[in-house]
Amino acid sequence: MAIELPPARSITANPDQEELKRYVAEMPNARLTEFGNYNVTTRVTARSAGSTFIVTDDPSWTEKQTMPRARYEEIAQAQAEYVAGADMILLEGYIGPENSPLRRPARVYIERSNANIPGMQAQLYYPKDAEWREEDALTVVYTPNCPAPGDFPDDRLVTIDLDNWVTRVFNIDYFGESKMGGLRMWMEWAYQQGALAMHAGAKVIPTEHGDKTALIVGLSGTGKTTTTFTRQNNSLPVQDDIVALVSGGDTYATENGCFAKTYGLDPKHEPTIHGALAKPSAWLENVAVGPDGRVDYFDDSYTANGRGTFSLAEIPHFDPRKLGKADVLLILNRNESIVPAVAKMASVDQAVAYYMLGETKGTSAGGKAEAGKFLRVPGTNPFFMGREYQQGNRLGEIVESMNYDFQVYVLNTGRVGGSADVAGSKDVTIPHTSAIVRAIAENAIEWEQDPDFGYLVATSVPDFDDEELLRPRLLYQRQGREDEYRDAVAALKEARREYMRQHTGLADGVIAALG
């Protein structure tokens, strides 16, 4: 049962894009760009993970920060009192397309002074129809200009009340909290329905053996959207952020648009995203825009976490309603040492192990606390609400249900041999990753078993010009760094085992599968 929305001074329900643009034109931090769309510069430039709490009196079921319900009720009342004097916008729609068994009504209720947020959110919701039911709606009550009541980091607060399916946001004007406010709750609900909601893009790749559906998981900013939108054999994107996988392998989409990271956006390598964001219908957030409206995607002087939204209708895409069974899962790992450009998991246990490792280098999308640091985030999904081992076990159950008709790979979207300042290290480029994805879909890679980690490494990939990226051992051998390689192998294997031991409850065999 959805909560009753607090009364406001005025409520504008479901305004269209033109009306929202009129409100945004009045915002002092909004600027019209050369593309005829608006860029809004926000006070908050990334997710506020340190200010996010699950409301519960039983913290044992989650590994996230929690807040007792009595304290939460005081906070909800304070927000209601603030809303009583505010002009609000109510935006209603769906998470999931019309034929999805996991479709759920959703809504955001937000101050009109931040109209860019419902403008962006409207591009991600599927449209409201006659079957939309308020009592089933996942609700985000969003007050970007109301300081959090109490002693919270930077006076910001996000509360997640799963008993009533409502998220409340205080003093944060970053769009990501609206987007994830609904999706985070949807992911927990989907898990309760027996699905595994994944922080993943999805694409369909034509091959001579039929279409292949690939899911791409990765932390924000590590190449998930880029990999989803890069074309192989005229592949088409389906979804750029969240999908659900169910027993038997059927896959379901969530959003009717995309929320893309813009820093370094190059029309040569990412023409679809670049073209979509250059339309008047798109929205930009925290992108560098000059006094003349000129957009500079390579200027990170304010933040490298610039973003943009656009509707799927603005680009060639595969119809999410026709998305069937998944064939491939690609786990992105932005590494800088001995992880190969691609590794194929040799067993279900190994697939679960590397999904649970969720290794990558953090980016500005996670805020200053994550940028540039080596991270392990199970499933590369910081939004899972339960105990982390649960998503690993759920993946294993689903893969088993698919009778080996599903392959899992780890893709390094970073470097091999060290960081950029290490002489002789090498970058795994977007064309490298694209060649790998195409070859995976076409089953055109030759493999051998890695003697240290037990997964399979590629001995050849069509249109791939560097075997040292495929087998990092060769790079270290050529450079006379064999001892460094052996030490790195030993250290990485031990660190991985130690990390995985904390996830008590994982199925037997998962930790041993690390090698």
C-alpha positions, 0 to 999 in steps of 0.5 A: 500500500503506497503512502498518502502524499503530504499536502502542498501549497500547490501540486502540478500533476504530470506536466509535459516536457514543454511545461517542465522546460518553462519551469527550468528556464526560471532556475538560476543554475540552468543554462540553455545549450547550443543543442537547445536543451538545458544543463543544470549545475547542481550543488551535489554532484554524486550519490550521497551513499554516506547519507543513505539509510534503510528504515528498520528496527531489525538491522540483521537482514541488511548490510546497509546503514539503518535507522530506527523507525521511531526516528524515521517517523520524526523525519517524515513529519518534518518533511511533511511540514516543509512540503505544506509550504512548497509548490510541488510536481507529481510525476507518475509512470511505470518501472518496466514495459507494459508486458513485463511481469515485473512492471510496477507503478512509480512516482516522484513528488518533488519541489517545482523549483527543481523541475529538471529532475522530473524532466529527466525522470519522465524520460526514464519512466514508462508512461502512465496508463488507465491501469496505473494504481496509486496504491501499488506505486513506489514513491519518492518524496523529494525535497532538494532544498530542505536540510535533513532534520538532525545530525547527518553528513552535509545535512543530506539524507536519503531514507528507504522505507521498504515496509511502505515502499517510499524513499525520502530525499532531503537537501540533494539536488542530484538527479541520480537520487530520483532515478535510484530512489525508485529503482532501488526499491524495485530491485528489492521487490523484484528479489522478493518475486524470485528475480535477480535485479542487476546493475546492468545494461542489455544489448542484442547482437545479430550473428549468423547463428541468430541474435545474442542478448548480452547483459553488462554489469559494472559500477557507474563510470566503468564502461557499462553504458559505453559497452552497451551502446557500442555497435557490433554487427549493428547491435542495438541497446535495450537498457543501460542500467538495470535489468532483472534476470529470472529462472530460465534466463528470461530478462526484463527491462526497467527504463524507457530512457538512458542516464549516461555519463558524459565526461570524455564523450566522443562522437567517434567512439560513442556516436549514439549517446553523443547524438542523443544528447545533442537534441533539444529533447535531452537533459544535461546535468553538471556538464561544462557549458560556456557563456555562449552555450557551447558544451565541452564534455572534456572539461571536468573543472567542476566535476567529472560526473557530468550526466545526461538523459534521453528517451529510447525513442530518440535512438535506434534500439531493440524493443524492450518488450521483445527482450527474451532470454539472456545468452551472455553476462559480461562483468566489467572490471576496470583494473590496472595490473594482471587482469586480462582484457577478457576471461571466460568463467569455467564453472557456475561457481566461478561465475558466482565468485567473480560476480560477487567480487565485483572488482573495479576502480572507483569513479566520480560517479560514486563521489570523492570517497570512491573516485580512483580507489580500488573497490569490491562491490558484489555484483557491482551493485551498490543498491542491493538491500539484503545480505550480499551473499543472497544475490550471489546465490540467486545468480547461481540458481538462475545460471543452473536453471539455464542448463549451461546455455549461458556464459559469463565473462570478466572484461577488464576495461582499464589497463594491463601492466600498471597505471598510466604512469608505469612505463610499458603499461597498456590501455584496453581501449573501447575498440579492444572491448568492442572486438571482444564483445563481437567475438563472444557473440559470434563464438569466435574466440580461442581459449586456454586455461590460465594456470594461476586462476583457473578461468579461460584466457583468450589466445586469439580474438578476431580484429584484436591486435595485442596478445599481451592484453589477452594474456598479461603474463606475456607483457610481464615476461617481455619486460623482465617483470616475472617476479612482479607478476608472480607476487601480484598473482599470490597477493590478488588470490589471497586478497580475494579469498579473504574478502569472500570469506566475509560473505558467509552464506555463499553456496559451497564451492564458490570461494574455492573456484577463485583458484 
